[in-house]
Amino acid sequence: MSGQERGHRSEEQSVPRERTEESVSATPDEQPTTTYEQAREELADVVRRLEAGGLTLEESLALWERGEQLAELCRHWLDRARERLAAATSADQPE
């Protein structure tokens, strides 16, 4: 097998990843396109796959990177939720 064929095969075996750069880098007032629940579920799946083992180094690294993206996306959603709760509770406080 030639080097070019080997390179092509490793690309086929790599873990597919969704593009979420736009979601993760959303401005503070913007909502990411993936919901918190979707990101959390996919993150849990990434963790399960990593813990199960049996992956190549490249597959493991790709999953780890995806997990980092998903964790950032979850943090984004949770930060926005905290801000909304803080705004709602401060609006309820008598002045």
C-alpha positions in Angstrom: 0.0 0.0 0.0 1.4 3.4 -1.0 1.9 6.3 1.5 -0.9 8.1 -0.3 -3.3 5.1 0.1 -2.4 4.8 3.8 -3.1 8.5 4.3 -6.4 8.1 2.6 -7.3 5.1 4.8 -6.5 6.9 8.0 -8.7 9.8 7.0 -11.6 7.3 6.4 -11.1 5.9 9.9 -11.0 9.2 11.7 -13.8 10.1 14.0 -16.4 12.3 12.3 -16.8 15.6 14.0 -19.5 18.3 13.6 -18.3 21.8 13.1 -19.2 23.8 16.2 -16.7 26.6 16.1 -19.5 29.1 15.3 -21.5 27.7 18.3 -18.6 27.7 20.7 -17.4 31.2 19.8 -20.9 32.7 20.0 -21.0 36.2 21.4 -22.4 36.5 25.0 -25.9 37.4 23.8 -26.0 34.8 21.0 -27.4 31.4 21.5 -25.3 28.5 20.1 -27.0 26.4 17.4 -26.7 23.1 19.4 -28.9 22.8 22.5 -27.4 22.2 25.9 -29.1 18.8 26.0 -27.7 17.8 22.6 -24.2 18.9 23.6 -24.4 17.2 27.0 -25.6 13.9 25.4 -22.9 13.9 22.7 -20.3 14.7 25.4 -21.4 11.8 27.5 -21.1 9.6 24.3 -17.6 10.9 23.7 -16.6 10.0 27.3 -18.2 6.5 26.9 -16.3 5.8 23.7 -13.0 7.0 25.2 -13.4 4.9 28.3 -14.3 1.9 26.3 -10.9 2.1 24.6 -9.9 0.2 21.5 -9.4 3.4 19.5 -6.3 4.5 17.6 -4.4 7.4 19.0 -5.7 9.6 16.2 -9.3 8.6 16.9 -8.8 9.2 20.6 -7.3 12.6 20.0 -10.1 13.6 17.7 -12.7 12.5 20.3 -10.8 14.3 23.0 -10.9 17.5 20.9 -14.6 17.1 20.2 -15.2 16.6 24.0 -13.4 19.9 24.7 -15.6 21.7 22.2 -18.7 20.2 23.7 -17.6 21.0 27.2 -17.1 24.6 26.1 -20.5 24.6 24.5 -22.1 23.3 27.7 -20.3 26.0 29.7 -21.7 28.6 27.3 -25.3 27.4 27.8 -24.9 27.2 31.6 -23.3 30.7 31.8 -26.2 32.1 29.8 -28.7 30.3 32.1 -26.9 31.7 35.2 -27.0 35.2 33.7 -30.8 34.9 33.0 -31.5 33.7 36.5 -29.4 36.5 38.1 -31.3 39.0 36.0 -34.6 37.5 36.9 -33.9 37.4 40.6 -32.5 40.9 40.7 -35.5 42.2 38.9 -37.7 40.5 41.6 -35.9 42.2 44.4 -37.7 45.3 45.8 -35.6 48.4 45.6 
